[in-house]
């Protein structure tokens, strides 16, 4: 498969923005649903293209990862401080420096990196929780409007595992 280019991503994004502008003016419910479905499909395609482009970049840049198994004491301290369960730490190793220095790396250095990763995960989980609460509130507002067509469209979207970034289907 050919490499994904920035131009292709921009072209797809521009097409989505054009359709979104048209969709915003649509008043007929059936056409609005068609536009929403098209935008959803285009968004998934754009996401797939972005992920593929990222993978291509990593492959070209020879980006590797080093996985470090944390000690039981490190895992315990990380959990006590951040409430995050971590068994391993994955470290990007672009130039191979981490791999080469691993034999002389001190456990405190690994733990510091793991603490930073755990803190990021904790903040990410909190942001996701807040986004979910806001999404739930917005869906309740839509359902409270009493518009049967809108409620039916929302129910269809809720079944889609990719709707709202998959937030509704995360456990």
C-alpha positions in Angstrom: 0.0 0.0 0.0 1.2 3.5 -0.9 2.3 5.8 1.9 -0.3 8.3 3.3 0.7 11.9 2.7 -0.1 15.1 4.5 -1.8 16.3 1.3 -4.2 13.3 1.4 -5.1 13.9 5.0 -5.7 17.6 4.3 -7.8 16.8 1.3 -9.9 14.3 3.3 -10.3 16.9 6.2 -11.3 19.6 3.8 -13.9 17.4 2.2 -15.3 16.7 5.7 -15.4 20.4 6.5 -17.3 21.1 3.3 -19.8 18.4 4.0 -20.1 19.5 7.7 -20.9 23.1 6.5 -23.6 21.8 4.1 -25.0 19.5 6.8 -25.3 22.4 9.3 -27.7 24.1 6.8 -29.8 20.9 6.3 -33.3 21.0 7.7 -34.7 17.8 6.4 -34.2 15.0 9.0 -33.5 12.2 6.5 -30.9 14.3 4.6 -29.4 15.3 8.0 -29.1 11.7 9.0 -27.5 10.8 5.6 -25.0 13.6 6.1 -24.2 12.5 9.7 -23.6 9.0 8.4 -21.3 10.2 5.7 -19.4 12.4 8.1 -19.0 9.5 10.5 -17.6 7.3 7.8 -15.3 10.0 6.6 -14.1 10.6 10.1 -13.3 6.9 10.6 -11.4 6.9 7.3 -9.5 10.0 8.3 -8.6 8.4 11.7 -7.5 5.2 9.9 -5.3 7.3 7.5 -3.8 9.1 10.4 -3.0 5.9 12.3 -1.5 4.4 9.1 0.6 7.5 8.5 1.9 7.4 12.1 2.8 3.8 11.8 4.7 4.5 8.5 6.5 7.4 10.2 7.6 5.1 13.1 8.7 2.4 10.7 10.8 4.9 8.7 12.3 6.5 11.9 13.1 3.1 13.3 11.3 4.0 16.5 11.6 1.1 18.9 10.3 0.5 22.4 11.9 -0.9 25.4 9.6 -2.7 27.9 10.8 -2.8 31.5 9.2 -5.0 34.1 8.6 -3.1 37.3 9.6 -4.7 40.6 6.8 -5.5 43.1 8.0 -2.6 45.3 7.9 -0.1 42.4 4.4 -1.3 41.4 3.2 -0.9 45.0 4.6 2.7 45.3 3.1 3.7 41.9 -0.3 2.3 43.0 -0.1 4.1 46.4 0.8 7.4 44.8 -1.4 7.4 41.7 -3.9 4.6 42.0 -2.7 3.1 38.8 -1.8 -0.6 38.4 1.3 -1.0 36.2 3.3 -4.2 35.6 5.6 -2.8 32.9 6.8 0.5 31.5 7.2 1.0 27.8 9.9 3.5 26.8 10.3 4.9 23.3 13.9 4.3 22.3 14.4 6.2 19.0 18.2 5.9 18.8 18.7 2.8 20.9 20.2 4.8 23.8 17.9 3.4 26.4 18.6 -0.2 25.3 22.3 0.4 25.5 22.2 2.1 28.9 19.7 -0.3 30.5 22.3 -2.5 32.2 23.6 0.6 34.1 20.3 2.3 34.6 19.3 2.6 38.3 15.9 1.4 39.6 15.2 4.9 40.8 15.4 6.2 37.2 13.0 3.6 36.0 10.6 4.3 38.9 10.7 8.0 38.1 9.8 7.3 34.5 7.0 4.9 35.6 5.7 7.5 38.1 5.5 10.1 35.2 3.7 7.6 33.0 1.2 6.7 35.8 0.5 10.3 36.4 -0.3 10.8 32.7 -2.6 7.8 32.7 -4.3 9.1 35.8 -4.9 12.5 34.2 -6.1 10.8 31.0 -8.6 8.6 33.0 -9.9 11.7 34.8 -10.3 13.6 31.5 -12.1 10.6 30.0 -14.4 10.5 33.1 -15.3 14.2 32.7 -15.8 13.8 29.0 -18.2 10.8 29.6 -20.2 12.9 32.1 -20.5 15.7 29.6 -21.5 13.3 26.8 -24.1 11.7 29.1 -25.5 15.2 29.9 -25.6 16.2 26.2 -27.4 12.9 25.3 -29.9 13.5 28.1 -30.6 17.0 26.7 -31.2 15.6 23.2 -33.5 12.9 24.6 -35.4 15.5 26.7 -36.3 17.4 23.5 -38.9 14.8 22.7 -38.0 14.7 19.0 -38.6 11.1 17.9 -36.3 11.3 14.8 -33.5 12.8 16.8 -33.8 10.3 19.6 -33.8 7.4 17.1 -30.7 8.8 15.4 -29.0 9.0 18.8 -29.9 5.4 19.7 -28.4 4.3 16.4 -25.2 6.3 17.2 -25.0 4.8 20.7 -24.8 1.3 19.1 -21.8 2.3 17.1 -18.6 1.4 18.9 -16.7 4.3 17.4 -19.3 7.0 18.3 -17.8 9.7 20.5 -14.4 8.1 20.1 -15.7 4.8 21.5 -16.3 6.4 24.9 -19.7 4.8 25.4 -18.2 1.3 24.9 -15.2 1.6 27.3 -15.4 -0.4 30.4 
